[in-house]
């Protein structure tokens, strides 16, 4: 038996990071294919006014002036911004609309479209992680089956009554895919909205306990205002709303996390609350994180329920307005997956303040139903006052 100490370890060049789920252009993307480009663009133009009140929608297409003008049809040169799109990415063949002298790979595309809730893609020219298949005699899909990797919706043109045999044979479960008429704009828009809601990132909970509690002069997460230590009490409040709850802590605090709770030691160090939030996203970049500080003894399930019910997953985050000022409160906030990149950008610019990221991002800010519940307790004097109020039921 070989000596364990002498056995060479497999060299690992890169850290084993959990990667975000994303396609060619974004987290939520649908390639529309199976019809002439003009039909696809017309469909997107019809959908935009119905989708954009709730979603930021981008449209991706090629430049039809370079060979596809004949099949593009009327309106091929219209800007989709006029129909309500918040971004339009056009491949000009010789350059991209960003007008820089460099190529644009999938990573640059995702960064450029990071603010979008949904990306509609002309699937005749580009691939996307999931697809809408149009069944039309004008442009049969039989030779493009390799692009149909995850069909979410099938649209029948006026000249089609049923799915062709080649498509039934290609799809793993054709009976499970919704089929609508291409002309039924309202039904398609309703389906897209429902599909988007069904694909929301799951909500996970995070209790921040990693501060040094210098003003309190003892670990704030271990104070007892209620039956259990504050870290356990906060975790119990989050549990009804999250698929699980983790305790964000410094590496030296792991042993103090109560039994039955899961510690998540900081991997980004000395950044204050940003350490815990970024560590959570490194742990799972595909979840939304409901983050709560451990020093909120007045926080109730009612206030958390209001935050979750008013969640805007199309924004960077959903937060309460601080009772002390007009700014969002970062330590009782739902941080959506795309906030990971936003926070890293602020960190790269030298800012480790989550509130600054909220102030300068596309955020849903709510008035708290009970402002007192957002009051944090940082000093022994504040602790004594809070205990007295809680005990007397004030």
N, C-alpha and C positions, 0 to 999 in steps of 0.2 A: 504494500500500500504506500503510495507516494507521500512524502512529508508535505503537510499542508502549507508549511512556511515556504517550501521550495517550489510549490506549484505556481507557475506564472499566471497572473490575473489577466483576463481579457481587457485589452486597452479600449477605453471608451473615449472617443474624441470629443463628443458633444454631450452636454447635459441632457438627461432624459426628461424633457419637458412635455407636458400635456399640451397639445396644439389645439388652437381654435378650430371649430368646425366652420368651414367656409368653402365656397365654390370658386369659380373663376373671378367673380366680381363682388360677391358679398355673402353674408350669412343667409339671407333669404333671396333667392334668385330663381326665376322661371324662364327658361328658353322656350320661345314660341316658334314652332316650325311646322312645315307641312302645307304651306300656302305661299303664293307669291309675296314678295317683300312688301308690296303696297297693301296687301290684305292684312299682313301682320302689323304694319305700322298703323293702319286704320283701326284695327282692333285695340291696340295700345292707346291710341288717341281717344277712342270711345270710353275706355276704362278709366282713364286718368281723372276726369271730373268726378267720378264716383268713388275713387280710391283716395285721392289727395286730401279730402277733409280730415282723414284719420292717419294717413301714411305719407311719408316722404318717398316719392317714387322716382327712380332714375330709369332712363331708357338707353340701351346700347345698340348700336347699329353700325353698318358699314356705310361708306360714301357711295351712293348709287350713281353719282356722276361718272364713276370710273367703271362703267360696264353693265350696271344693273338698272339703268334708268328705264329701259323698256318694260321690265317686269315690275318695277316699283309702283307704277301707276300714278294717278293724280295725287298731289299732296306730298310727293316723296321729298321735296325740298323744304317743307314746312318744319319749323323748329317745334320739337315736342314741348319745349318750355311754354309755348303759347297755349298748349292744352292742359297745363298744370304740372308737368314734370318739374322736379326740383333740380335735376341734373340730366345732362345728355352727353354720353360719351360716343364720339363718332370716330371710326377708323378711317382716316382720309387716305389710306393705302400708302401714300408717300410719307405721311406723318400723322400724329394723333392731334386731336383738337387742343391739347395742352400746349402745343406749339413749342416744344423743346427739341433740341437736337440729340435725342437719345431714344432708345426703344422704351416701350412701356410693358413690363412683364406683369404677371398676375398679382404680384405683391404691390406694385405701384397702383394697379387698377383698384385693388381693394382699399388701399389707403385713400385714393382720390374719392371713392364712393362710400367711405366709412360713415358719413352722416346720413346715408339713405336707409329707410326702413325696408325697402323692397326694390329690387332691380329687375326690370323686364328686359329681356335680351332677344334680339332677332336671332333665332336659332338656325336660320339658314346660313349664317356666317360665323356664329360663335357658339361654343358649348356652354352649358350651365349645369349645375349639380342636379337640378330637377327640371322637368319639362312639361309644357302644354303642347299636345299634339293636335294639329288641325288635319282633319281628313278631307281632302279636296282632290278632285280629278285634275285640277290645274297643276298640282305639284305633288305627286304621290311620294310617300315616305319609304317605299320599299327599299330604296337604295341608301337610306339614311338611318337604318335601324341601329347602327352602332352609336348614334347620337341619343337614342332613346334608352337611357340608362336607368331612369327613375321617373316614369311618367306619372304625373299627378292628376291631370285633367285631359279629357279628349273632347274636341269640338268638331261637330259634324257640319260641313258646309251644306248649302242648299241642295247640291247635287248628290248628297250622300244620305243613305237611310240607315246604314249599319256599319259596324267595324269591319274592315277588310280581313280576309282570312290570314294574310301574312302578319298583320298586327296582333291578332288573337294568338297566333302561334308564338310570337316574339315576347309578349308580355307574360310575366310569371303568373299573374292573377287578373286577367282582363275584366272579370266580373266585379272586381273590387274598385276599379277606377271609375270615377264619375264621368258621365257623358252628357254634354249639353250641346245646344245648337249654337253655331258660330254667331248667328244674328241676335241672340238673346243677351244683350249687353248687361242688363240688370242682374240676370242669374249668374253670369260669369263674374261680375264684380262682387256679388254676394259670396260666391265660392272663394274668390281670392281672399276676401276679408276673413272668412272662416278658416281657411287654410293657414293664414298668417297667425291667427289667434291660437290655433292648434299647435303651431310650431314655436310658441313662445319659449324662451329659455326657462328651465326649472328654477325655482326659488330656493336658495339655501341660506341658512342663518349663520351669522358670525357675531360673537360677543367679543368686544375688544377689551382685553385685560392687560396689555403689554406695557402700559405706562409705568413710570417709576414712582408715581404717587408722592412726589417730593413735598408738595404743600400739605397733603394729608398726613405724611410721616408714617404711614402704614399702607399696606396693599389695599387699595379701594375695592378690588374684586372680592376680597375675603370679609368685608364688612357684612353685618347681618342687620338689615332693616326689616326683614321678613323672616319666614321660617328657616330659609336656607341662605347660604352665602350669596352675595350679590351676583357672582358669575353664574351660579346654578339657577338663581331666581330669574335672571335675564334669559337664560337658555330655555327655561320652562315657558316664559312668555312667547318666545319665538317659535317654539315647537309646533303649535297648531297651524302655522302659516308656511312652514318650510319643510322640505323633504328630509332635512337633517340639520343639526346645529353643531358648529365647531367653536371651540374656545381659542381665540387668538391670543397668544402669549409669547413672552420671551423664552428662549431655549432653557434658561435657568428656572422658569416657572412651571415647567411641564409636570414636575412631581407634585405640585400643589393643586393641580386640576382635580376636582372631585371625581370619585369613581362613578362610572356610568356616563361621563362626558368625554368627548374626544378633543384632545389638544391639537392645535395647529401652530407649532412654533415658528416664529418669524424667520424668513429667509432673506428679507430685505431688512437690514438692521439700521437702527438709529435714525429713523425717519418719522417717529411719532406714529399717529394713527395710520399714516400712509403705509407703514411697514406691514401692518396686519391686512389691509385691504389688498395691497399688491400680492402678498403671499397667498391670500385666498384665490386670487385670479390665476396665479401661477399653478396652484393646486387644481383648479377647475376653471378654465377660461370660457367654458361654454354655459356656465350657470350665471344667473343674476344673484347677487349677494345682498341680503337684507342685513345691514350692519347696524349694531346697537352698542353703544358704550356701556361699560359696566357701572358707571357712576350716575345712573338715572333711577333713583329709588322710587320716584313717583310714577314712572311709566306704567301704563296699563294695557291690557289686551285690547281694549276698545280703541285706543289710539293707534296701535299697530294694525288692527283690522282696517281702520280708515286709510292708512297708508297703502296697505296691500290692495284694497278695493279700488283705490284711485291710481294705482300703478299705471304709468305710461311707458310701456316697453319699447315704444318707438323713440324715446328720448335717451339721453346719456344716463339719466338718473331721475328718481322721484324722491323729493325731499320736502321736509317741513320748513317753513319760514321761521327763523329764530324769533322768539318773543322779544328778545333784546334789541333787535334791529331788523332791517329788511332783507338780510342775507339768508341763504339756505343753511340749514343745520346739517353738517356732513355726517354726524355720528348717530343719526337715526334716519337712515337713507337706504333706498333700494338702488344699488349700483348695477346697471345693465352690463352685459358682456363688452359692449364697445367702449365702456368707460375705462377698460384696462389700457387700451392704447392711448386714451386721452390722459390718464394719470401718468403713464410713462413719458408722454411728451412733456408734461409739466415738470416731471422729475428731470428730464434731460435738459430742460431750460433752467434748472436750478431751483425749482419750487417743490416743496414737499408738503404743501398745505392742501388738503382735500377741499376745503371751502373755496379756495381760489379757483380750483378746477371747476367746481359747481357754478360759481359766479360767472365764469367765462365760457360756459358750455350750454348746449341745448338741453335744459333741465325743466322738469315739471315741478313747480314749487307750490306747496299746499299750505293753507292756513291751518295750524294745529287745532283740533277740536277742543283740547284742554291744554292751553299754553303752559300751565304749571308743570305738566308731565315732562316737558323738555328741560327742566331745570336740573343741571348737574351739580354734584356736591363734591367740592375739592379740598376743603379745609376742615379741621376738627370742629370749628365753630359752626360751620354749615352742616356738618354731620349731626351735631347735637340738636340743632334746630330742626333738621329733617326728621330725626327720630322722634322728637317731641310732637311734631305735626302728625306723623303717621300714627303714633300711639293714641293721640287725642282725637284722630279722625277729622282734623281740620281740613 
